[in-house]
Amino acid sequence: MQKRLHDQLQALGCLDKKILLAASGGLDSTVLLHLLVKLEYTVAVAHANFQLRGEESEQDEAWVRQLANDFQLPFYTQRFETNNYATENGLSIQMAARHLRYEWFDALCDKLKYDFVATAHHLNDNLETVLLNFTRGAGLAGLQGIPEKKGRVIRPLLPFSRKEMEEYARVHQLAWREDSSNISDDYSRNFIRHQIVPKLKELNPSLEETFSRNAERLHAADELVRRELKRLRETYVLQSGRQIRILKSLIGLFQYPAPVLLELIKDFGFNLDQCTEVVLAVQGQPGKLFFSGTHQLVIDREHMIITGRKDKPGEVKIEEGVSEVVLGSLVLKIGNSAGSDIPPDKAVAILDKGKLQFPLLWRTWRPGDFFFPLGMDHRKKLSDFLVDNKISLTDKEDVTVLESGGEIVWVVGYRVDNRFKIGEETKGTLVFNVKILTI
């Protein structure tokens, strides 16, 4: 086992590195500590006391302290108010303990200049995790279980079964602490361990070995999936400014497109049920919106367009003489015009000052808005104007208008109203320049 662990640590890039061992006092961490000492690694011992089991928690801390002293290793401990932390942050006790210990391990490594944090998760832990993930509906990533290495956290015992560790402890006459909470089936993991795994082993006595082989196949499948997803992103996904555009034709490539779409957009907060609804909506009329906690997806003519969710900027009044106003992420600068030529830049509008009534109103557009586009003597619905100019559904949400006396004088960034254009009779002009606000 010592030789196998040496090879495993080498594969994880840990040779000649300093390791902080997360030790509970149980069989797993005791065996790992013994092996790391035998392999002559530079090791320190860290014990998190979550204060969840009264005197038993205190005894665990004392046990691990003595164990570190027996090996003449540095020992660090931290006591956590786990119940309070869980309540304040709306977490389960298990998740609260996880957050607390890994934050502390990280801080210790930074302070003590250790390269890795080693936890003693083993093959049986991984099997239980995969079974739990499967029952909760995890995808391919969840079925791969616990990663051997994630950042500075390593789990070198993952290839080893609990039976192997029990045998190692027996041969080397190692003692350890048993956590009483591991006995109760109130926790999902314990139920899997005590009730489900024994039944599965009746069907397959070599369950751990079979699981280990299947884990390798799942990792290989995941690598293939990631390569294909990379190809799909390069072919069907375009980032344009703050927008992510996914070609709708992607949906037709797969018999089960919703899980594929999920892999492409899950980082934006969307779930599988929403992806299923998106797939159904793609064949319908454009315009349907879907929201995650942080983003929105709109079905456009050729694309599914994802943007960050944002509050409506509302409106702002502009008094005469004001030189700059802000609306949402836009800034509008106002000044006197030096000339009367129509500017080629659509972000700039020159208007007949004599026809403007202050205060002006700058606002987001609304259904029912209309104006007289420059060069036309009849009115046009703003919604039709945006469609004719092929303004995407997501870009429509950002369209603003400048109003004078209840009349639109400029569809900001797109077209001046014909009634407020400059002409031969114009005596004074104002120039408006809109830009994205930079911080």
C-alpha positions as CSV (number, residue, x, y, z in Angstrom):
1,M,0.0,0.0,0.0
2,Q,2.9,2.3,0.7
3,K,4.3,1.8,-2.8
4,R,0.9,2.4,-4.4
5,L,0.4,5.6,-2.4
6,H,3.9,6.8,-3.4
7,D,2.9,6.3,-7.0
8,Q,-0.4,8.1,-6.5
9,L,1.2,11.1,-4.8
10,Q,3.7,11.3,-7.7
11,A,0.9,11.2,-10.2
12,L,-0.8,14.1,-8.3
13,G,2.4,16.1,-8.5
14,C,3.1,16.0,-4.7
15,L,6.7,14.8,-4.5
16,D,8.9,17.0,-2.3
17,K,5.8,19.1,-1.5
18,K,4.6,20.2,2.0
19,I,1.2,18.6,2.9
20,L,-1.3,19.8,5.4
21,L,-3.3,16.7,6.5
22,A,-7.0,17.1,7.5
23,A,-7.3,14.7,10.3
24,S,-10.5,13.7,12.1
25,G,-9.0,10.9,14.2
26,G,-10.8,8.2,12.3
27,L,-9.4,5.2,10.5
28,D,-8.9,6.9,7.1
29,S,-6.9,10.0,8.3
30,T,-4.9,7.9,10.8
31,V,-3.8,5.5,8.0
32,L,-3.0,8.4,5.7
33,L,-1.0,10.1,8.4
34,H,1.0,6.9,9.1
35,L,1.7,6.4,5.4
36,L,2.8,10.0,4.8
37,V,5.3,9.8,7.7
38,K,6.6,6.5,6.4
39,L,7.1,8.2,3.0
40,E,9.0,11.0,4.8
41,Y,6.8,13.8,3.6
42,T,6.8,17.2,5.3
43,V,3.5,17.0,7.1
44,A,1.4,19.1,9.5
45,V,-1.8,18.0,11.1
46,A,-5.0,20.1,11.1
47,H,-8.1,19.2,13.0
48,A,-11.5,21.0,12.7
49,N,-13.6,20.8,15.9
50,F,-17.2,21.5,14.8
51,Q,-18.5,21.2,18.4
52,L,-21.4,19.1,17.3
53,R,-21.1,16.1,19.6
54,G,-20.3,17.6,22.9
55,E,-17.6,15.8,24.9
56,E,-17.0,13.4,22.0
57,S,-15.8,16.3,19.9
58,E,-13.4,17.4,22.6
59,Q,-12.1,13.9,22.9
60,D,-11.5,13.7,19.1
61,E,-9.5,16.9,19.3
62,A,-7.4,15.6,22.2
63,W,-6.8,12.3,20.3
64,V,-5.6,13.9,17.1
65,R,-3.4,16.3,19.1
66,Q,-1.7,13.3,20.8
67,L,-1.4,11.5,17.5
68,A,0.5,14.5,16.0
69,N,2.7,14.7,19.1
70,D,3.5,10.9,18.8
71,F,4.8,11.6,15.3
72,Q,6.4,14.9,16.4
73,L,4.4,16.8,13.8
74,P,3.1,20.4,14.0
75,F,-0.6,20.4,15.1
76,Y,-3.3,23.0,14.4
77,T,-6.9,23.1,15.5
78,Q,-9.8,25.4,15.1
79,R,-13.2,25.3,16.9
80,F,-16.2,26.4,14.9
81,E,-19.7,27.5,15.9
82,T,-21.1,25.3,13.2
83,N,-24.8,25.4,14.2
84,N,-24.8,29.2,14.2
85,Y,-23.0,29.4,10.9
86,A,-25.5,27.0,9.3
87,T,-28.5,29.0,10.6
88,E,-27.1,32.4,9.6
89,N,-26.2,31.2,6.1
90,G,-29.2,28.9,5.4
91,L,-27.0,25.8,5.1
92,S,-27.3,22.2,6.2
93,I,-25.0,21.2,9.0
94,Q,-22.9,19.1,6.6
95,M,-22.5,22.0,4.1
96,A,-21.7,24.5,6.8
97,A,-19.0,22.2,8.2
98,R,-17.6,21.8,4.7
99,H,-17.4,25.6,4.0
100,L,-15.8,26.3,7.4
101,R,-13.1,23.6,7.2
102,Y,-12.0,24.3,3.7
103,E,-11.9,28.1,4.3
104,W,-9.7,27.4,7.3
105,F,-7.5,24.9,5.5
106,D,-7.0,27.4,2.7
107,A,-6.0,30.1,5.2
108,L,-3.6,27.7,7.0
109,C,-1.9,26.8,3.8
110,D,-1.4,30.5,2.9
111,K,0.0,31.3,6.3
112,L,2.2,28.2,6.7
113,K,3.3,28.0,3.0
114,Y,2.0,24.4,2.6
115,D,1.5,23.2,-1.0
116,F,-1.5,20.9,-0.6
117,V,-4.3,20.0,1.8
118,A,-4.7,16.2,1.9
119,T,-8.1,14.7,2.9
120,A,-8.5,11.0,3.5
121,H,-11.5,10.2,1.2
122,H,-11.3,6.7,-0.1
123,L,-12.9,4.4,-2.6
124,N,-15.9,3.6,-0.5
125,D,-16.5,7.3,0.1
126,N,-16.5,7.9,-3.6
127,L,-18.9,5.0,-4.3
128,E,-21.3,6.5,-1.7
129,T,-21.0,9.9,-3.3
130,V,-21.8,8.6,-6.8
131,L,-24.8,6.8,-5.5
132,L,-26.0,9.9,-3.7
133,N,-25.4,12.0,-6.8
134,F,-27.3,9.5,-9.0
135,T,-30.4,9.5,-6.7
136,R,-30.3,13.4,-6.8
137,G,-30.3,13.5,-10.6
138,A,-26.7,14.5,-11.2
139,G,-25.3,14.4,-14.7
140,L,-22.1,12.9,-16.0
141,A,-19.9,15.1,-13.8
142,G,-21.7,14.0,-10.6
143,L,-21.4,10.3,-11.6
144,Q,-17.6,10.7,-11.6
145,G,-17.7,11.3,-7.9
146,I,-15.0,13.0,-5.8
147,P,-12.1,14.5,-7.8
148,E,-8.6,13.3,-6.9
149,K,-7.3,16.8,-7.1
150,K,-9.0,20.2,-7.1
151,G,-6.9,23.2,-6.6
152,R,-4.6,22.6,-3.7
153,V,-6.9,19.8,-2.2
154,I,-5.7,16.3,-2.9
155,R,-7.3,13.0,-2.1
156,P,-4.6,10.4,-2.5
157,L,-6.5,7.5,-0.9
158,L,-9.3,7.5,-3.5
159,P,-8.0,4.3,-5.2
160,F,-8.0,2.4,-1.9
161,S,-10.9,0.6,-0.3
162,R,-11.9,0.8,3.4
163,K,-11.1,-2.9,3.6
164,E,-7.5,-2.2,2.5
165,M,-7.1,0.5,5.2
166,E,-8.5,-1.8,7.9
167,E,-6.0,-4.4,7.0
168,Y,-3.2,-1.8,6.9
169,A,-4.2,-0.6,10.4
170,R,-4.3,-4.1,11.7
171,V,-0.8,-5.0,10.4
172,H,0.7,-1.8,11.8
173,Q,-1.4,-1.9,15.1
174,L,-2.9,1.5,14.5
175,A,-5.8,2.7,16.8
176,W,-8.4,5.3,15.8
177,R,-11.6,7.0,16.9
178,E,-15.1,6.1,15.7
179,D,-17.5,8.9,15.1
180,S,-20.8,8.1,16.7
181,S,-22.7,10.1,14.1
182,N,-21.6,7.5,11.5
183,I,-23.9,4.9,13.2
184,S,-27.2,6.7,12.6
185,D,-29.1,6.3,9.3
186,D,-30.5,9.8,9.8
187,Y,-27.9,11.1,7.3
188,S,-28.3,10.2,3.7
189,R,-24.7,9.0,3.3
190,N,-25.0,6.6,6.3
191,F,-28.2,5.2,4.8
192,I,-26.4,4.5,1.6
193,R,-23.5,3.0,3.5
194,H,-25.5,0.8,5.8
195,Q,-28.5,-0.1,3.7
196,I,-27.8,0.2,0.0
197,V,-24.2,-0.8,-0.5
198,P,-24.5,-4.1,1.4
199,K,-27.5,-5.0,-0.8
200,L,-25.5,-4.1,-4.0
201,K,-22.7,-6.3,-2.7
202,E,-25.0,-9.2,-2.5
203,L,-25.5,-8.8,-6.3
204,N,-21.8,-8.1,-6.9
205,P,-19.3,-9.1,-4.2
206,S,-16.6,-7.2,-6.1
207,L,-18.6,-3.9,-6.1
208,E,-15.7,-1.7,-5.2
209,E,-13.5,-3.1,-8.0
210,T,-16.3,-2.8,-10.5
211,F,-17.0,0.8,-9.4
212,S,-13.3,1.7,-9.7
213,R,-13.2,0.4,-13.3
214,N,-16.4,2.2,-14.2
215,A,-15.0,5.4,-12.7
216,E,-12.2,5.3,-15.2
217,R,-14.7,4.8,-18.1
218,L,-16.8,7.7,-16.9
219,H,-13.7,10.0,-16.7
220,A,-12.9,9.0,-20.3
221,A,-16.5,9.7,-21.4
222,D,-16.3,13.1,-19.7
223,E,-13.1,13.9,-21.6
224,L,-14.8,13.1,-24.8
225,V,-17.9,15.2,-23.9
226,R,-15.7,18.2,-23.0
227,R,-13.9,18.0,-26.3
228,E,-17.3,17.9,-28.2
229,L,-18.6,20.8,-26.1
230,K,-15.6,22.8,-27.1
231,R,-16.3,22.1,-30.7
232,L,-19.9,23.0,-30.3
233,R,-19.0,26.3,-28.6
234,E,-16.6,27.2,-31.4
235,T,-19.3,26.4,-34.1
236,Y,-22.6,27.4,-32.6
237,V,-21.9,29.9,-29.8
238,L,-20.9,33.5,-30.4
239,Q,-20.1,36.1,-27.8
240,S,-21.0,39.6,-28.9
241,G,-20.3,42.3,-26.3
242,R,-22.3,41.3,-23.3
243,Q,-24.5,38.9,-25.2
244,I,-24.1,35.1,-25.7
245,R,-25.7,34.0,-29.0
246,I,-26.4,30.3,-29.6
247,L,-27.6,29.3,-33.0
248,K,-31.1,27.6,-32.8
249,S,-30.0,25.1,-35.4
250,L,-27.9,23.4,-32.6
251,I,-31.2,22.0,-31.2
252,G,-31.8,19.9,-34.3
253,L,-28.5,18.0,-34.1
254,F,-29.4,15.8,-31.1
255,Q,-32.1,13.4,-30.1
256,Y,-31.9,14.7,-26.6
257,P,-31.0,18.4,-27.0
258,A,-32.0,19.7,-23.6
259,P,-29.0,18.1,-21.6
260,V,-26.6,19.3,-24.3
261,L,-28.0,22.9,-24.1
262,L,-27.7,22.6,-20.3
263,E,-24.0,21.9,-20.6
264,L,-23.6,25.1,-22.7
265,I,-25.6,27.4,-20.5
266,K,-25.6,26.0,-16.9
267,D,-22.9,28.5,-15.9
268,F,-25.6,31.2,-16.4
269,G,-27.8,29.7,-13.8
270,F,-30.2,27.7,-16.0
271,N,-31.4,24.2,-15.1
272,L,-32.5,21.1,-17.0
273,D,-36.2,21.8,-16.7
274,Q,-35.7,25.3,-18.2
275,C,-33.6,23.9,-21.0
276,T,-36.4,21.4,-21.8
277,E,-38.8,24.4,-22.1
278,V,-36.3,26.3,-24.3
279,V,-36.1,23.4,-26.7
280,L,-39.9,23.3,-27.0
281,A,-40.0,27.1,-27.5
282,V,-37.4,27.2,-30.2
283,Q,-39.9,25.9,-32.8
284,G,-42.5,28.6,-31.9
285,Q,-42.7,32.3,-32.4
286,P,-39.6,34.4,-31.4
287,G,-39.8,36.4,-28.2
288,K,-40.3,33.9,-25.4
289,L,-38.2,34.8,-22.4
290,F,-36.6,32.5,-19.7
291,F,-35.0,33.7,-16.5
292,S,-32.3,32.3,-14.2
293,G,-31.3,34.1,-11.0
294,T,-28.6,36.1,-12.9
295,H,-29.4,35.9,-16.6
296,Q,-32.2,35.9,-19.2
297,L,-32.5,33.9,-22.4
298,V,-34.7,35.1,-25.2
299,I,-35.7,33.1,-28.3
300,D,-34.8,35.3,-31.3
301,R,-35.2,34.6,-35.0
302,E,-32.0,32.6,-35.5
303,H,-30.5,32.6,-32.0
304,M,-31.0,31.9,-28.4
305,I,-29.6,35.1,-26.8
306,I,-28.4,35.2,-23.2
307,T,-27.7,38.4,-21.4
308,G,-27.3,39.4,-17.7
309,R,-30.5,40.4,-16.0
310,K,-30.7,44.1,-15.3
311,D,-33.2,46.4,-13.7
312,K,-35.1,48.8,-16.0
313,P,-33.3,52.1,-15.9
314,G,-36.6,54.0,-15.7
315,E,-36.5,57.6,-16.8
316,V,-34.7,61.0,-16.1
317,K,-35.8,64.6,-16.6
318,I,-33.4,67.0,-18.4
319,E,-33.7,70.6,-17.4
320,E,-32.5,73.3,-19.7
321,G,-28.8,74.1,-19.3
322,V,-27.9,70.6,-18.1
323,S,-24.8,69.3,-19.9
324,E,-24.8,65.6,-18.8
325,V,-27.3,63.0,-17.5
326,V,-27.1,59.3,-16.8
327,L,-29.8,56.6,-17.4
328,G,-28.8,53.1,-16.4
329,S,-25.5,52.3,-18.2
330,L,-25.8,55.2,-20.6
331,V,-24.6,58.8,-20.4
332,L,-26.1,61.5,-22.5
333,K,-24.0,64.7,-23.1
334,I,-25.7,67.9,-24.3
335,G,-24.1,70.9,-25.8
336,N,-24.5,73.6,-28.4
337,S,-23.8,72.5,-32.0
338,A,-21.0,74.1,-34.0
339,G,-22.6,73.2,-37.3
340,S,-25.9,72.1,-38.9
341,D,-24.7,69.0,-40.9
342,I,-26.4,65.7,-40.1
343,P,-23.8,63.7,-38.2
344,P,-22.9,60.3,-39.6
345,D,-22.6,58.8,-36.1
346,K,-26.0,57.5,-35.0
347,A,-24.9,58.1,-31.4
348,V,-25.1,61.8,-32.1
349,A,-28.2,63.9,-32.8
350,I,-28.5,67.6,-33.7
351,L,-31.9,69.0,-33.0
352,D,-33.7,72.3,-33.5
353,K,-33.4,73.9,-30.1
354,G,-36.4,76.2,-30.8
355,K,-38.7,73.3,-31.2
356,L,-37.7,71.6,-27.9
357,Q,-39.8,72.1,-24.7
358,F,-37.9,71.7,-21.4
359,P,-37.7,69.7,-19.3
360,L,-37.0,66.9,-21.7
361,L,-37.7,63.3,-20.7
362,W,-35.2,60.5,-21.4
363,R,-36.7,57.1,-20.9
364,T,-36.9,53.5,-22.0
365,W,-39.3,52.9,-24.9
366,R,-42.8,51.5,-24.4
367,P,-45.2,49.5,-26.5
368,G,-47.4,52.0,-28.3
369,D,-44.7,54.6,-28.8
370,F,-44.5,56.2,-32.3
371,F,-42.5,58.9,-34.0
372,F,-41.9,60.4,-37.4
373,P,-38.6,58.9,-38.6
374,L,-36.2,61.4,-40.3
375,G,-37.1,61.7,-44.0
376,M,-40.7,60.5,-43.5
377,D,-43.8,62.7,-43.2
378,H,-46.0,60.1,-41.5
379,R,-45.7,58.4,-38.2
380,K,-44.5,54.9,-37.5
381,K,-44.8,52.6,-34.5
382,L,-41.5,52.4,-32.8
383,S,-42.0,48.6,-32.4
384,D,-42.3,48.3,-36.2
385,F,-39.3,50.6,-36.7
386,L,-37.2,48.3,-34.5
387,V,-38.4,45.2,-36.4
388,D,-37.6,46.8,-39.8
389,N,-34.1,47.6,-38.6
390,K,-33.6,44.1,-37.4
391,I,-33.0,45.1,-33.8
392,S,-32.7,41.9,-31.8
393,L,-35.2,41.2,-29.0
394,T,-32.5,41.6,-26.3
395,D,-31.2,44.8,-27.9
396,K,-34.8,46.2,-27.9
397,E,-34.8,46.1,-24.1
398,D,-32.0,48.7,-24.1
399,V,-33.6,51.1,-26.6
400,T,-34.4,54.6,-25.1
401,V,-36.1,57.7,-26.4
402,L,-35.8,61.4,-25.8
403,E,-39.1,63.2,-25.4
404,S,-40.1,66.8,-25.7
405,G,-43.6,67.9,-24.7
406,G,-44.9,64.3,-24.9
407,E,-43.4,63.8,-28.4
408,I,-40.4,61.6,-29.3
409,V,-37.6,63.7,-30.7
410,W,-35.0,61.0,-31.0
411,V,-34.9,57.2,-30.8
412,V,-31.6,57.4,-29.0
413,G,-28.8,55.9,-31.1
414,Y,-31.0,55.1,-34.0
415,R,-33.1,57.9,-35.7
416,V,-34.0,61.5,-35.2
417,D,-37.7,62.5,-35.4
418,N,-38.4,64.4,-38.7
419,R,-40.4,67.1,-36.9
420,F,-37.4,68.2,-34.8
421,K,-34.7,68.1,-37.5
422,I,-32.6,71.2,-38.3
423,G,-33.6,73.2,-41.4
424,E,-33.1,76.6,-43.0
425,E,-35.4,78.2,-40.4
426,T,-33.4,76.8,-37.5
427,K,-32.0,79.5,-35.3
428,G,-30.3,77.4,-32.6
429,T,-29.3,73.8,-32.2
430,L,-28.5,71.4,-29.5
431,V,-26.2,68.4,-30.0
432,F,-26.9,65.1,-28.0
433,N,-24.2,62.5,-27.7
434,V,-25.0,59.1,-26.1
435,K,-22.2,56.8,-24.8
436,I,-22.0,53.7,-22.6
437,L,-21.1,54.8,-19.1
438,T,-17.5,53.8,-18.1
439,I,-16.3,53.5,-14.5
